[in-house]
């Protein structure tokens, strides 16, 4: 039976979506149909299938799709007020010609091809760890992790774009400026915070091998201006691979930090800039 999954907010956390579908992460797993989402290929992993893992990707991609949809809903009326063309104001993913408009066109193969080429051209994406997995070689999983990480960095760039437009709109409308957003921690900031929280371990690999769950690890992290991030525990039911779980947890943690930034923006647009009448759709998928 198909599962109908909806977000509960224009800026959903991963856990809020996960709790709606966790009962379906079972063994043996149910059969699913891969829905159309901007960065979700079909099949998700080349030459590899694990339905519970695939459902986790669906949840993450639905969250990302909702964040991008919310950004677009806010950008369009701001551009109409401030002036200019949205396609000219949007940043491009480094080393590509892709913008938010292209991503939402849902051609996942084009996105993967462009990012692969950018990597071959020597582009370094700040949200992409190197290596993805220290003790494993799983190219079919690594490319999915890379694309997700690239998208996190791009969403942060678009958040800066909408912030600039909001400040321009505030000047036009003669209202107080949008307060500065908290500074998004870098990948290295997050890794350093993890080791600081567990000083008895010299490396993250040692920490993971100790048996401490990734949910417990990320629960101890705190960054100024951001709420705590709640991860399910266990993160991947019926699946056990410490490095894979850690990479998934890192991606989710970063997504929820971005969600917090965007939630602040949405609150400001609905309050101080309510005159723009912005409406934020909430998305659903079937799989």
N, C-alpha and C positions, 0 to 999 in steps of 0.2 A: 504494500500500500504506500502510495506517495506521501511524503511528509511536506506539509505547508509550513514554512518558517518565515516569520515576520520580525522586524526590529520593533522595539518599543519606544524609540526616540529617534529624532534626526541625528543624534550623536550617541549611538549605543556603545556600551562597553562590550568587550568580548564575552564576559561572563553572563551578561544579560541575554545575549543570544544563545550562548551555550546551554544555559539552564532549560531552554525550550526544547532542546533536542538531545540532551544527555541520555535519556532513556533509550534512544535508538543506537547508542554506541555499545553494542552488545556482542556476544560471541555465541553462536556464529552471527556475523554481521548481516544486516538486511541488504537487499539489492537496492541500488540507487541509480537514478538517471542524472547525469551531470547537467546542471542548468547553465544558461548563458550568463556569464559574469565577465566584466571587462578583462581581467587578467587570468581567467581560468580556462586552461586548455582542456580538450577532451580527446584522449584520456589525459588526466592530470599529470601522471608520471609516465614517462616513456618506458615501456617494457616492465612495468611494475604495478601491482594493484594491491591495495589494502584499503578496504572500504571505510574502516574507522578512521584511518589517516585521511582519506579523501573527504569524509564528512568534516573533519577538522579544517581542511582547506576551504571547504564551502563556507563555514562559519566566518573564517578570517576574511575571505573575499567578499562576503555579504557586508561585513562591517566596513571594509575599505570602500566598497561601492556606495554604501550609504554616506560615508564621509565625503566622498567626491561629489555625490549628488547634492549634499547639503552645501558644499562649497559653491557649486555651480548655481544653486538657487539663490545664494547670497550675492554672488558676483554679478549676475545679470542686471538687477536693478541698480546696483552701485555704479556699474559702468554706464548705465543709461543716465544717471544723475551727473556723474563726474565727466563723462565724455570719453570718446575713443572707441576702439573695437576690441572686444574680448580676446579674439585670437591674437591680437598684437600685444596685449598686456600680459598674457599668460607666459610663464617661463616654459622652456623646453627641457625635457629630460636630457641631462648632459650627454653629449656625443650623438644625439639623435635629433630628429625634427618633430618629435612627439610632444604634444601638449595635452592638457586635460581634455580638450575636445576630442582629440584622437583616441585617448584611452577610453572614453565613454562610448566610442563607436563600437566597442566590443569585438575588435579583431585581435584576439589574444595572440595568434600566430605572428602578426605584424609586430606586436609589442615584444615578444620573445626574440624575434629575429633582430630587431633594432638594438635591443639591450645586449644580445650576444655580440653583435658587431662592435658596439661601443666598448665592450670589454676587450675584444681583440685589438681595438685601436688604442688601448692603453688607458682608457678612462677609469679613474678610481672613484667609486661611489662611497661616500662616507658611512652609510648605514650597512654596507656589505662587509662582513667579517672576512678575514683572509688568514688562514683557510676557513672554509665553512665548517668543516669537521676536521679536527686535528688527527684523529686516528682512523678515519674511515674514508673510503672513496666510493661515493654514491652519486655519480653525475646526474642520474634521473631525478634525484631528490634535491641535489645542490642547485640546479638551475631554477627550480621552483622557489627555493629559499632566497636565491639572489634576486629574482624578479620582485618578490615581496619586499625585500629590503630596499631595493631601488625605489619602489613606490612610496615607501615611508619617507625617504628623503625628498621625493618630489612633492608629496602632500605638505611637508613642512615648508617648501618653497612657495606653494600656492597659498598657504596660510599667511606668509609674509605679504604676498600680493594683495590678498583681501584686506589685511590690516592696513596697508598703505592706502587702499581705496576708501576704507572706513574713515581714516583720518582726513582724507581729502573731502569726503562727504560732510564730516563734522565742521570743517571750515566753511563750506558752502552754506550749510544750514545754521551756522552760528551757534553750535552747541559744544560743550566741553569735549576735548579730545578723548579718544579711546585709550584707556590705561595700558601701559606696556604689559605684554604677556610674559609669563615666566620663561626662562631660558631652557630650551629643550636640551637634556643631557645627551652627550655624544655616546657612541658605542663604547669608547674607552672610559668615559665617565661611569657608565653603568657597570662595566667589568671591574673597575677599580672599587666601586661601592660594594660589589659582591664580595671581593676579597677582604675589604675592610670589615665587612659584617661577619666574616669567618676567618679571623686572623690565624687560626691554627692550621690553615691550608695555604700553601705557597702558590698553587695554581688552581684554576677552575676545574681542570681535569681531575685533580686530586679530590676536590670537593664533590664532584659528581660521582666519583668512584666510591665515596664514603657511604652512599646510600641516602643522603639528605635529598628530599624531593625538590624538584625545580619550583614547585609552588611555595614550599617553605623558604627557599632561597630568595625568591623575588618578593615575598611578603615582608622581608626585613629591610627592603630598600625604601629610601625616602629622599625626595628631591624637593627643594624649596618651590612652593607654589603649586605643587601637584598633589592630588589626593592619592591615598594608597591604591595599588592595583591588586585586585583579587583574582587569583588564578584558580581554576578547579584543581582538586587534588584527589586522585591522580589526574594529570593533565591529559594523558592518552590512555584511556582504559583498554585493557587487553593488548597493549603494545608496550614493549620495554626496550628502549635504546636511549641511554643517558644523553648522548650527544644530540640525537635527534630531538628529544624532549627539550633539551636546553635551547636549541635553536628555535624551536616553535615557541617556547616561553619568551625568549628574547623578542621575537617578532610581535607577539601579543602584547608584551609589556610596552614596547614602543608605540604600538597602535593605540593603546589606552592612554598613553601620555599625549599623543596627538589628539585623541578624542577630548581630553580635558581642555586643551587649548581651543579646540573648535567649539566646545560647549560654552566657553567664555565669550567667544565671538557671537554665537547664536543668541545668547542672552542679551548682549548689547544691541544686536540688530532688532530683536523683538521688543526691546525697551526703549533705549535712547533714539534708535532709528526706526521706531514703529511706523512713522509717517510713510516709509517706503512700502509698507504692506507686504513684506516678504513672507511667503508660505513655504514651509519645508516639508516635502513629501516623505513618507516612510515606506520602505521597500519590503517586498516579500518575494520568496522564491519557492519553487516546488522541486523536489528531487526524490 
